[in-house]
Every structure is written in structure tokens, then in C-alpha cells.
Amino acid sequence: MTSPLTLAVDPALQAIRNGGTSPALAKGTRQARARAQGEEFEAAFLNSMFQHMYAGVHGEGPFGESTGTGAWRSFLTEQYAKNFVKAGGIGIANQVYQSLLAHQETSAK
């Protein structure tokens, strides 16, 4: 029987085995994997930017000044970033995608 903890850890372990990509990405075409990697990079960049945006916010708001503020705020910024990328992002994903494809073509020669 699999515990809930095992189910939560397995995708992360699988991602490590696949060179940092999720299991779904490991099965796609090169172009699909490159596109997904570009989107993951843009989401990570945006998440970092959103976290900096909240760095000076203390006290008021939905999280207040509780001990769990940092953890919950990081979850919030992560979801903001993912949704931002799904809505079209700011163009970083496309640039990374093009760069990855160019690198693959160069490496293939």
C-alpha cells in the first residue's frame, strides 16, 4: 500500500530521474519538451519576481504577520507565476524555447 507521503514524493523523484523534467515532459517530442522547459523557466523567473514584490509587505493583508506567512506566500506566488505563464506570460518562454531548439540543432550537427 502506498502512503500519501510516497505519492507526493514520487513525482519529484521521477522528475530527478528524468533530468529535472516531470514524467509528462519526458514522454513528449523534443519540441514539446523544449516548450515545456521554456514555460517552466519563465514560471520560475516570474515566481522569483513575485516573491521580491512581496518582500516589503508586512502586517496587513490576507496573511498578516503570522508564522506561516512565508510558506503560504511562496505557494501564492508560485500559483501566480504558473497562471501568468498559462495566460501567455511575458515572452521569456518563447525565447528559451527558440534558444533550446537552436542549441539542439547545433548539437545534432
DSSP file (Angstrom, degrees, kcal/mol; ACC not computed):
  #  RESIDUE AA STRUCTURE BP1 BP2  ACC     N-H-->O    O-->H-N    N-H-->O    O-->H-N    TCO  KAPPA ALPHA  PHI   PSI    X-CA   Y-CA   Z-CA
    1    1 A M              0   0    0      0, 0.0     2,-0.5     0, 0.0     0, 0.0   0.000 360.0 360.0 360.0 139.7    0.0    0.0    0.0
    2    2 A T        -     0   0    0      4,-0.0     0, 0.0     3,-0.0     0, 0.0  -0.784 360.0-138.5 -96.9 131.3    1.3    3.5   -0.9
    3    3 A S     >  -     0   0    0     -2,-0.5     4,-1.9     1,-0.1     3,-0.2  -0.468  24.4-112.8 -81.7 158.7    1.2    6.2    1.7
    4    4 A P  H  > S+     0   0    0      0, 0.0     4,-1.8     0, 0.0     5,-0.1   0.852 118.7  56.7 -58.7 -33.4    0.1    9.8    0.8
    5    5 A L  H  > S+     0   0    0      1,-0.2     4,-1.8     2,-0.2     5,-0.2   0.905 105.1  50.6 -64.6 -40.7    3.7   10.9    1.5
    6    6 A T  H  > S+     0   0    0     -3,-0.2     4,-2.5     1,-0.2    -1,-0.2   0.900 108.4  52.2 -63.7 -41.0    5.0    8.4   -1.0
    7    7 A L  H  < S+     0   0    0     -4,-1.9    -1,-0.2     1,-0.2    -2,-0.2   0.876 110.8  48.1 -63.4 -36.4    2.6    9.7   -3.6
    8    8 A A  H  < S+     0   0    0     -4,-1.8     4,-0.5     1,-0.2    -1,-0.2   0.823 115.9  43.5 -73.1 -30.5    3.7   13.2   -3.1
    9    9 A V  H  X S+     0   0    0     -4,-1.8     4,-2.4     1,-0.2     3,-0.4   0.822  97.6  73.5 -85.1 -32.4    7.4   12.4   -3.3
   10   10 A D  H  X S+     0   0    0     -4,-2.5     4,-2.8     1,-0.2     5,-0.2   0.877  94.3  50.5 -54.9 -45.9    7.2   10.1   -6.3
   11   11 A P  H  > S+     0   0    0      0, 0.0     4,-2.2     0, 0.0    -1,-0.2   0.894 111.4  50.1 -60.7 -36.2    6.7   12.8   -8.9
   12   12 A A  H  > S+     0   0    0     -4,-0.5     4,-1.8    -3,-0.4    -2,-0.2   0.922 112.5  46.1 -66.8 -42.5    9.6   14.7   -7.5
   13   13 A L  H  X S+     0   0    0     -4,-2.4     4,-2.2     1,-0.2    -1,-0.2   0.897 111.9  51.5 -65.4 -39.5   11.9   11.7   -7.6
   14   14 A Q  H  X S+     0   0    0     -4,-2.8     4,-1.7    -5,-0.2    -1,-0.2   0.890 107.0  53.9 -64.2 -38.1   10.7   10.9  -11.1
   15   15 A A  H  <>S+     0   0    0     -4,-2.2     5,-2.9    -5,-0.2     6,-0.8   0.892 108.0  50.0 -63.1 -38.9   11.5   14.4  -12.2
   16   16 A I  H ><5S+     0   0    0     -4,-1.8     3,-1.5     1,-0.2    -2,-0.2   0.918 109.2  51.2 -64.7 -43.0   15.0   14.0  -10.9
   17   17 A R  H 3<5S+     0   0    0     -4,-2.2    -1,-0.2     1,-0.3    -2,-0.2   0.832 108.0  54.0 -62.2 -31.7   15.4   10.7  -12.8
   18   18 A N  T 3<5S-     0   0    0     -4,-1.7    -1,-0.3     3,-0.4     3,-0.2   0.178 127.8 -95.4 -90.4  17.8   14.2   12.5  -16.0
   19   19 A G  T < 5S-     0   0    0     -3,-1.5    -3,-0.2     1,-0.2    -2,-0.1   0.824  85.1 -43.8  76.0  30.9   16.9   15.2  -15.7
   20   20 A G  S   <S+     0   0    0     -5,-2.9     2,-0.3     1,-0.3    -4,-0.2   0.491 111.7 113.5  94.7   3.5   14.7   17.7  -13.9
   21   21 A T        -     0   0    0     -6,-0.8    -3,-0.4    -3,-0.2    -1,-0.3  -0.761  69.8-106.0-107.9 157.0   11.5   17.3  -16.0
   22   22 A S     >  -     0   0    0     -2,-0.3     4,-1.6     1,-0.1     3,-0.5  -0.314  36.7-105.1 -71.7 162.0    8.2   16.0  -15.0
   23   23 A P  H  > S+     0   0    0      0, 0.0     4,-0.7     0, 0.0    -1,-0.1   0.854 121.3  56.3 -57.9 -35.2    7.1   12.5  -16.2
   24   24 A A  H >4 S+     0   0    0      1,-0.2     3,-0.6     2,-0.2     4,-0.5   0.880 107.1  48.9 -65.0 -36.7    4.7   14.0  -18.7
   25   25 A L  H >4 S+     0   0    0     -3,-0.5     3,-0.9     1,-0.2    -1,-0.2   0.835 100.9  64.0 -71.0 -32.0    7.6   16.0  -20.2
   26   26 A A  H 3< S+     0   0    0     -4,-1.6    -1,-0.2     1,-0.2    -2,-0.2   0.740 103.7  48.2 -65.2 -22.0    9.9   13.0  -20.5
   27   27 A K  T << S+     0   0    0     -4,-0.7    -1,-0.2    -3,-0.6    -2,-0.2   0.591  94.9  91.7 -95.7 -12.0    7.5   11.3  -23.0
   28   28 A G  S <  S-     0   0    0     -3,-0.9    -3,-0.0    -4,-0.5     2,-0.0  -0.076  83.6 -85.0 -79.1 178.4    6.9   14.2  -25.4
   29   29 A T     >  -     0   0    0      1,-0.1     4,-2.7     4,-0.0     5,-0.2  -0.245  45.0-101.0 -73.0 169.4    8.6   15.2  -28.6
   30   30 A R  H  > S+     0   0    0      1,-0.2     4,-2.7     2,-0.2     5,-0.2   0.920 124.7  48.8 -58.8 -44.2   11.7   17.4  -28.5
   31   31 A Q  H  > S+     0   0    0      2,-0.2     4,-2.6     1,-0.2    -1,-0.2   0.909 111.7  48.7 -64.4 -41.4    9.7   20.4  -29.4
   32   32 A A  H  > S+     0   0    0      2,-0.2     4,-2.5     1,-0.2    -1,-0.2   0.901 113.3  47.5 -64.8 -40.7    7.1   19.7  -26.7
   33   33 A R  H  X S+     0   0    0     -4,-2.7     4,-2.5     2,-0.2    -2,-0.2   0.904 112.4  49.1 -67.2 -40.2    9.8   19.2  -24.1
   34   34 A A  H  X S+     0   0    0     -4,-2.7     4,-2.1    -5,-0.2    -2,-0.2   0.912 112.1  48.7 -65.3 -41.6   11.6   22.4  -25.2
   35   35 A R  H  X S+     0   0    0     -4,-2.6     4,-2.2     2,-0.2    -2,-0.2   0.932 112.7  47.8 -61.8 -46.2    8.4   24.3  -25.0
   36   36 A A  H  X S+     0   0    0     -4,-2.5     4,-2.5     1,-0.2    -2,-0.2   0.883 110.5  51.5 -64.2 -38.7    7.6   22.9  -21.5
   37   37 A Q  H  X S+     0   0    0     -4,-2.5     4,-2.4     2,-0.2    -1,-0.2   0.893 109.0  51.3 -64.7 -39.3   11.1   23.7  -20.3
   38   38 A G  H  X S+     0   0    0     -4,-2.1     4,-2.4     2,-0.2    -2,-0.2   0.906 111.5  47.2 -62.4 -42.0   10.7   27.3  -21.5
   39   39 A E  H  X S+     0   0    0     -4,-2.2     4,-2.5     2,-0.2    -2,-0.2   0.890 111.2  50.8 -68.0 -39.1    7.5   27.6  -19.7
   40   40 A E  H  X S+     0   0    0     -4,-2.5     4,-2.2     2,-0.2    -2,-0.2   0.902 111.1  49.3 -63.9 -40.1    8.9   26.1  -16.5
   41   41 A F  H  X S+     0   0    0     -4,-2.4     4,-2.5     2,-0.2    -2,-0.2   0.931 111.6  48.1 -64.6 -45.2   11.9   28.6  -16.7
   42   42 A E  H  X S+     0   0    0     -4,-2.4     4,-2.9     1,-0.2     5,-0.2   0.905 111.1  51.1 -63.1 -40.6    9.5   31.5  -17.2
   43   43 A A  H  X S+     0   0    0     -4,-2.5     4,-2.5     2,-0.2    -1,-0.2   0.904 110.5  48.9 -63.2 -40.6    7.4   30.4  -14.3
   44   44 A A  H  X S+     0   0    0     -4,-2.2     4,-2.0     2,-0.2    -2,-0.2   0.907 112.8  48.1 -65.5 -40.9   10.4   30.1  -12.1
   45   45 A F  H  X S+     0   0    0     -4,-2.5     4,-2.2     2,-0.2    -2,-0.2   0.941 113.8  45.9 -63.5 -47.6   11.6   33.6  -13.1
   46   46 A L  H  X S+     0   0    0     -4,-2.9     4,-3.0     1,-0.2     5,-0.2   0.887 109.3  55.5 -64.1 -38.4    8.2   35.1  -12.5
   47   47 A N  H  X S+     0   0    0     -4,-2.5     4,-2.3    -5,-0.2    -1,-0.2   0.921 108.5  48.6 -59.0 -43.8    7.9   33.3   -9.2
   48   48 A S  H  X S+     0   0    0     -4,-2.0     4,-1.9     2,-0.2    -1,-0.2   0.915 112.2  48.5 -62.0 -43.4   11.2   34.9   -8.1
   49   49 A M  H  X S+     0   0    0     -4,-2.2     4,-1.7     1,-0.2    -2,-0.2   0.906 111.4  49.4 -65.0 -41.5   10.0   38.3   -9.3
   50   50 A F  H  X S+     0   0    0     -4,-3.0     4,-1.4     1,-0.2    -1,-0.2   0.878 108.2  53.9 -66.0 -36.9    6.6   38.0   -7.4
   51   51 A Q  H  < S+     0   0    0     -4,-2.3     4,-0.5     1,-0.2     3,-0.3   0.904 108.6  49.2 -63.5 -39.8    8.4   36.9   -4.2
   52   52 A H  H >< S+     0   0    0     -4,-1.9     3,-0.8     1,-0.2     4,-0.4   0.844 104.8  59.6 -65.8 -33.0   10.5   40.1   -4.4
   53   53 A M  H 3< S+     0   0    0     -4,-1.7     3,-0.4     1,-0.2    -1,-0.2   0.862 110.1  41.8 -62.5 -35.5    7.4   42.1   -4.9
   54   54 A Y  T >< S+     0   0    0     -4,-1.4     3,-1.5    -3,-0.3    -1,-0.2   0.460  86.4  99.2 -90.3  -1.8    6.1   40.8   -1.6
   55   55 A A  T <  S+     0   0    0     -3,-0.8    -1,-0.2    -4,-0.5    -2,-0.1   0.839  87.9  39.9 -58.0 -37.0    9.4   41.2    0.3
   56   56 A G  T 3  S+     0   0    0     -4,-0.4     2,-0.6    -3,-0.4    -1,-0.3   0.431  89.5 108.0 -93.9   1.7    8.5   44.5    1.9
   57   57 A V    <   +     0   0    0     -3,-1.5     2,-0.3     2,-0.1    -3,-0.0  -0.700  42.1 161.7 -85.8 121.1    4.9   43.7    2.7
   58   58 A H        -     0   0    0     -2,-0.6     2,-1.3     7,-0.0     7,-0.2  -0.971  48.1  -0.5-134.7 150.7    4.3   43.1    6.4
   59   59 A G  S    S+     0   0    0      5,-0.4     7,-0.2    -2,-0.3    -2,-0.1  -0.590 101.7  65.6  85.0 -91.9    1.2   43.1    8.6
   60   60 A E  S    S+     0   0    0     -2,-1.3     3,-0.3     4,-0.1     4,-0.2  -0.083  73.3  57.4 -71.7 166.5   -1.9   43.8    6.7
   61   61 A G  S    S-     0   0    0      1,-0.2     3,-0.2     2,-0.1     4,-0.1  -0.479 102.9 -47.0 107.0-177.7   -3.5   41.6    4.0
   62   62 A P  S    S+     0   0    0      0, 0.0    -1,-0.2     0, 0.0    -2,-0.1   0.716 135.8  40.3 -66.6 -20.7   -4.7   38.0    3.8
   63   63 A F  S >  S-     0   0    0     -3,-0.3     3,-1.2     1,-0.2    -2,-0.1   0.685  84.3-175.5-102.1 -20.9   -1.6   36.6    5.5
   64   64 A G  T 3   -     0   0    0      1,-0.2    -5,-0.4    -3,-0.2    -1,-0.2  -0.275  56.9 -50.2  60.6-144.6   -1.0   39.2    8.2
   65   65 A E  T 3  S+     0   0    0     -7,-0.2    -1,-0.2    -4,-0.1    -5,-0.1  -0.067  89.1 140.1-117.3  29.7    2.2   38.7   10.3
   66   66 A S    X   -     0   0    0     -3,-1.2     3,-1.2    -7,-0.2     4,-0.3  -0.167  66.0-107.7 -73.3 169.3    1.7   35.0   11.3
   67   67 A T  T 3  S+     0   0    0      1,-0.2     3,-0.4     2,-0.1     4,-0.3   0.760 117.0  53.9 -69.8 -24.6    4.5   32.5   11.5
   68   68 A G  T 3> S+     0   0    0      1,-0.2     4,-2.5     2,-0.1     5,-0.3   0.353  76.1 104.7 -91.2   6.7    3.3   30.7    8.3
   69   69 A T  H <> S+     0   0    0     -3,-1.2     4,-2.7     1,-0.2     5,-0.2   0.909  77.8  50.6 -55.0 -47.3    3.3   33.8    6.2
   70   70 A G  H  > S+     0   0    0     -3,-0.4     4,-1.9    -4,-0.3    -1,-0.2   0.914 112.7  45.1 -60.3 -45.0    6.4   32.9    4.3
   71   71 A A  H  > S+     0   0    0     -4,-0.3     4,-1.7     2,-0.2    -1,-0.2   0.942 116.7  43.8 -66.1 -47.7    5.3   29.5    3.3
   72   72 A W  H  X S+     0   0    0     -4,-2.5     4,-2.2     1,-0.2    -2,-0.2   0.883 112.3  52.9 -67.6 -36.9    1.8   30.4    2.3
   73   73 A R  H  X S+     0   0    0     -4,-2.7     4,-2.7    -5,-0.3    -1,-0.2   0.880 106.5  53.7 -65.6 -36.2    3.0   33.5    0.4
   74   74 A S  H  X S+     0   0    0     -4,-1.9     4,-1.9    -5,-0.2    -1,-0.2   0.887 108.6  49.3 -66.0 -36.7    5.5   31.3   -1.5
   75   75 A F  H  X S+     0   0    0     -4,-1.7     4,-2.1     2,-0.2    -2,-0.2   0.911 111.7  50.0 -64.5 -41.4    2.6   29.0   -2.6
   76   76 A L  H  X S+     0   0    0     -4,-2.2     4,-2.5     1,-0.2    -2,-0.2   0.932 111.1  46.8 -63.5 -47.0    0.6   32.0   -3.7
   77   77 A T  H  X S+     0   0    0     -4,-2.7     4,-2.5     1,-0.2    -1,-0.2   0.866 109.7  55.1 -65.8 -34.4    3.5   33.5   -5.8
   78   78 A E  H  X S+     0   0    0     -4,-1.9     4,-2.3    -5,-0.2    -1,-0.2   0.927 110.8  44.6 -62.9 -44.1    4.1   30.1   -7.3
   79   79 A Q  H  X S+     0   0    0     -4,-2.1     4,-2.6     2,-0.2     5,-0.3   0.886 110.9  54.1 -68.4 -38.6    0.5   29.8   -8.5
   80   80 A Y  H  X S+     0   0    0     -4,-2.5     4,-2.4     1,-0.2    -2,-0.2   0.945 110.5  47.5 -56.4 -47.4    0.5   33.4   -9.7
   81   81 A A  H  X S+     0   0    0     -4,-2.5     4,-2.3     2,-0.2    -2,-0.2   0.923 112.1  48.2 -62.4 -46.2    3.6   32.6  -11.8
   82   82 A K  H  X S+     0   0    0     -4,-2.3     4,-2.2     1,-0.2    -1,-0.2   0.913 114.4  46.2 -62.3 -43.0    2.1   29.4  -13.3
   83   83 A N  H  X S+     0   0    0     -4,-2.6     4,-1.7     2,-0.2    -1,-0.2   0.867 109.8  54.4 -68.2 -35.4   -1.2   31.2  -14.1
   84   84 A F  H  <>S+     0   0    0     -4,-2.4     5,-2.5    -5,-0.3    -2,-0.2   0.919 109.9  47.0 -62.6 -44.0    0.6   34.1  -15.6
   85   85 A V  H ><5S+     0   0    0     -4,-2.3     3,-1.6     1,-0.2    -2,-0.2   0.903 109.7  53.5 -65.4 -41.4    2.6   31.7  -17.9
   86   86 A K  H 3<5S+     0   0    0     -4,-2.2    -1,-0.2     1,-0.3    -2,-0.2   0.846 105.3  55.2 -60.9 -33.3   -0.6   29.9  -18.9
   87   87 A A  T 3<5S-     0   0    0     -4,-1.7    -1,-0.3    -5,-0.1    -2,-0.2   0.458 138.5 -79.0 -80.9  -0.3   -2.2   33.2  -19.9
   88   88 A G  T < 5 -     0   0    0     -3,-1.6     3,-0.5    -4,-0.2    -3,-0.2   0.172  60.3-142.8 124.9 -17.7    0.7   34.0  -22.2
   89   89 A G      < -     0   0    0     -5,-2.5    -4,-0.1     1,-0.2   -50,-0.0  -0.115  40.1 -65.4  63.5-157.2    3.5   35.1  -19.9
   90   90 A I  S    S-     0   0    0    -48,-0.0    -1,-0.2     0, 0.0    -5,-0.1   0.249  75.8 -91.2-117.9   9.1    5.9   37.9  -20.8
   91   91 A G  S  > S+     0   0    0     -3,-0.5     4,-1.5    -6,-0.1     5,-0.1   0.357  96.1 111.4 102.1  -5.3    7.7   36.2  -23.6
   92   92 A I  H  > S+     0   0    0      1,-0.2     4,-2.6     2,-0.2     5,-0.2   0.909  74.9  57.2 -67.9 -40.5   10.6   34.5  -21.8
   93   93 A A  H  > S+     0   0    0      1,-0.2     4,-2.6     2,-0.2    -1,-0.2   0.901 106.6  48.8 -58.8 -42.5    9.2   31.0  -22.5
   94   94 A N  H  > S+     0   0    0      2,-0.2     4,-2.6     1,-0.2    -1,-0.2   0.901 111.4  49.5 -65.6 -40.6    9.3   31.6  -26.3
   95   95 A Q  H  X S+     0   0    0     -4,-1.5     4,-2.2     2,-0.2    -2,-0.2   0.910 113.1  46.5 -64.9 -42.0   12.8   32.9  -26.2
   96   96 A V  H  X S+     0   0    0     -4,-2.6     4,-2.7     2,-0.2    -2,-0.2   0.913 111.8  52.5 -65.0 -42.3   14.0   30.0  -24.1
   97   97 A Y  H  X S+     0   0    0     -4,-2.6     4,-2.4    -5,-0.2    -2,-0.2   0.938 111.1  45.7 -58.0 -49.7   12.2   27.6  -26.5
   98   98 A Q  H  X S+     0   0    0     -4,-2.6     4,-2.3     1,-0.2    -1,-0.2   0.894 113.4  50.5 -62.2 -40.2   13.8   29.1  -29.6
   99   99 A S  H  X S+     0   0    0     -4,-2.2     4,-2.4     2,-0.2    -1,-0.2   0.901 110.0  49.6 -65.2 -41.3   17.2   29.0  -27.8
  100  100 A L  H  X S+     0   0    0     -4,-2.7     4,-2.4     2,-0.2    -2,-0.2   0.912 111.3  49.0 -64.7 -42.4   16.8   25.3  -26.9
  101  101 A L  H  X S+     0   0    0     -4,-2.4     4,-2.3     2,-0.2    -2,-0.2   0.909 111.6  49.1 -64.3 -41.2   15.8   24.4  -30.4
  102  102 A A  H  X S+     0   0    0     -4,-2.3     4,-2.2     1,-0.2    -2,-0.2   0.900 111.6  49.7 -63.2 -40.6   18.8   26.3  -31.9
  103  103 A H  H  X S+     0   0    0     -4,-2.4     4,-2.5     2,-0.2    -2,-0.2   0.897 110.0  50.7 -65.3 -40.3   21.1   24.5  -29.4
  104  104 A Q  H  X S+     0   0    0     -4,-2.4     4,-1.9     2,-0.2    -2,-0.2   0.901 110.1  49.8 -65.1 -39.8   19.7   21.1  -30.3
  105  105 A E  H  X S+     0   0    0     -4,-2.3     4,-0.9     2,-0.2    -1,-0.2   0.909 112.6  47.3 -65.0 -40.6   20.2   21.8  -34.0
  106  106 A T  H >< S+     0   0    0     -4,-2.2     3,-0.5     1,-0.2    -2,-0.2   0.896 112.3  49.5 -65.5 -41.0   23.8   22.8  -33.3
  107  107 A S  H 3< S+     0   0    0     -4,-2.5    -1,-0.2     1,-0.2    -2,-0.2   0.820 105.8  57.4 -68.8 -30.6   24.4   19.8  -31.1
  108  108 A A  H 3<        0   0    0     -4,-1.9    -1,-0.2     1,-0.2    -2,-0.2   0.744 360.0 360.0 -72.1 -22.8   23.0   17.5  -33.8
  109  109 A K    <<        0   0    0     -4,-0.9    -1,-0.2    -3,-0.5    -2,-0.2   0.469 360.0 360.0 -82.4 360.0   25.5   18.6  -36.4
